[in-house]
């Protein structure tokens, strides 16, 4: 696929770069990234679109390593938080009122996170063409890792109700639409049918890895929602261990 100089880079991940071009977003994967995984991502996106989980449609392009998609006019929640933190760090003499406002904004971000979880988990997951976590969790794991992961997934799947889990909910995957009081959840390739505890656990693992200072806020704001669902604390931390093991194979 040929782009001209008007193409603008707007994002980057471990496996792909994201560009804005002619009012569409283009996700360009590394040449080593398997084409079948890209096709799976398109399939996942079609499912979540049909369920009303995400308004961003994917389109085929003439390059098998590039996905064309609708452009979201807005910023990630992560970018908004970084902007607020930058203001705080650059001005050591910022007023107490301003500092309190920054703290409130960070708390608001985690409150939004709880809304995102609830929105996803409350969608009817019956007859949905998304893989079950138990059917894909063993991919790439050693026999020792499988012996730790699979029994926990089986046990918790028998104990708690299955639902749609995004399994990569964090501030970079939540978009805030400009001039609209809306959020959009992106990057659904990891979505699986599983008990909600694994979605919460996966996000906890990501915060532990990249933003340890946020873990305590997560515990204060998000964990009460988990307990309100009847999920036991030990089961949550068992799910955290499972998600940590699985995440090691993504790097």
N, C-alpha and C positions, 0 to 999 in steps of 0.2 A: 504494500500500500504506500502511495506517495503523498507526502504532506508538503505544504509550502511553508514559508517563514512565519506565517500567522499562527502556526501551532505553538501553544504555550503549555509548558510543564506545570502541573498543579498538584502533583503528588507522587510519592514513591514508596514502594514496599520492598519486601525481601525478594520477591519474584517478578515484580512488574513496575513500570512507570506509568503515570496517568497524565494525559494531556487533554487540553481543551482545544477543539478545532471545529470551526463552522458551527458553533452552538451545540456541539455534541461532545461527550467525554469519550476518550479512547484509552483503553487499558492495554498496554503493550507488554507482553510477557517476554522473559528471556528466551532465547532460542532453544535452551536446554529444557524448558518447562514442558512437560508432556501435553500434547494436544488433546488427549482424551480427558485430562483434568479440566482443560478449558471448556470442553463440551459438557462435562458434568456440571461445571459452574453455571453455564447457560441454562441447563435443565433445571437446576435448583432455583435459579432466578425466575424462570417461568412459573414454577410452582408457587413461590412466595408472592409473585405478582397476582396470580389467580386468587390467592387467599386474602389479598388486601394488606399484606404485611409490608409491602414496599412498592412505591409508585414508579420506581426506576426500571424502565424496560431495556432489555438487551437486544442487540441487532447483530446479524452476521456481517462480516466484512470480507474483503477479498484476500485477507491475510489470516491464516488459521491461528496465528499467535496474537491477534489483536481482536478485542471485543469493543464494539461500538455501543454506547449506552446513552440514555438521557442525561443531560447535564443538570446538576442540582445547584441552584443559585444560593450559595450559603457557605458556611465554614464548619469544620468539624468542632465538636465540643472540646476536644483537646486543644485546638488552636485558640479558642476563646479563653480557656483557662490559662494558657501560656501568655496570652496578651495581658491578662489581669496580673499574673505573677511578675511579668516584666515591668509593669507600671510600679508595682510594689518594690521591686528590687532596685529600680533606677532612682527612686526618690526616698532617701532615708528619712526625710522630714515630712513624709506624707501624714496627714492628720489622722488622729485616732478614729474619727468618723469614717475616713476613707479606708483605713485598715479593716475596720469592722465590716465595711461594705464588701471588701475583697474576701473576707472569711465567709460572709453570707453567700457570696457568689459560688465559692467552692462547695459549700454545703448544698446549695441549689443544684449543682451539677450532679451530686450523688442522689439527690431526691429525684431528679430526672431519670437517673439510672434505674431507680426502683420502678418508675412508670414504664420504662422500656421493657423491663423484665415482665411486668404484669401484662402489658399489651401483647407481647409475643406468646406468653404461656396460656393466655385465655382464648386463643384461637382454636377452634375445633380441629383436632388432629386426626380424627377418624378418616380412613380412606385417603390419606395424604401420601403422595408419592415422594416421600423423603426417607432415606435409609434409617433404620433403627441403630442406635449407638452400639448395641450389643453385637450387631452383625458386621461392624467395621472397626471396632476398637482394637482388634488384635493385629491389624495391618502394621507391619514393620517392627513389631515388638519381639523381644527375645522370649524364649520359653519361661525364663524366670519372671520377666515383666508380665507376661500373660497370666502367670499364676497369681500375681498380685492384683491385676486389673479386672480380669473377667469375673471372678467370684464376687467382687464388690458390685460391679454393674448388674450382675444377675440378682444379687440379694436386694439391692435398692430398687431394681425394676419390678421385683415382686412385692415390694413393700409400699412404694409410692406410685401415684398415677403418672402415666406417660403424657407428655405434651410435646409441642414443637420447641426445641431448644436451638438458639442461634449458635451457641458455643464459641463465640468470639466477640461478645459484647464488651466494648470498652470505649473510651472517649474518642478514639480515632474512627470508630465505626458508627458514631452517632453524628449525623449532620443536622445543623440548625439552619432552617431556611431563612433567607434574608427577607425582611419585611413581612414575615408570616410567623405566627405563633405555632410552628409545627416542627417536628423532628422526623428525620428519615433514617432508618437503619440500613446500613449497606454491608456488602461482603457476606453473603449467605452460604458460601461454599462449604463451611463446616457444619451447617444445620443438620440436626439429627432428631429422631423421635427418642425421647428419653425422659426420665423424671427431672423436674425442674432443678433439683439439687445439683445436677451436673453443670447446668448453665451458671448458677451462682458460684459454684466451685471453680469453674474455668476462669471466670472474671477475677476471682480472688487470687488465683495463681498468677495471672497477668499483672495485677497490681503488686504482688510480692516481688515480681521479677523487675518491673520497670519503675514503680513508684511506691517504695516501701512506706513513705510518709503518709500515703493515702490509705494504707491498710487499716489503720485505726479508725479513720472516718468511715470506711466501708463497714467495719464491724459495728460501729455505732448506728449507722443509718440503714444499712441493707440487711444485716443479720436479724434484726427484729422481724422483718418481713418473712425471712426464711423460717423462723420459729413459729410465726403466726400460721404458716402453712402446715404445721405439725411435723416439720422435719427436725429430727433430733440433732443436737450439736455434734455428737460423735459420727453420725452418718454424714454430716456435712464435711467434716474433716477427713473422713474416709474417701469421699468423693474428691476432695482437694488433692489427696495423694494420687488418686487415679489420674486426674487431669494433669498433674505435674509430670508424671511418668510419660503420658502420651505427648505432652508438649515438647519434651526433650527430642522427639523424633521429627519435629517441624523445623529444627534449626540446621 
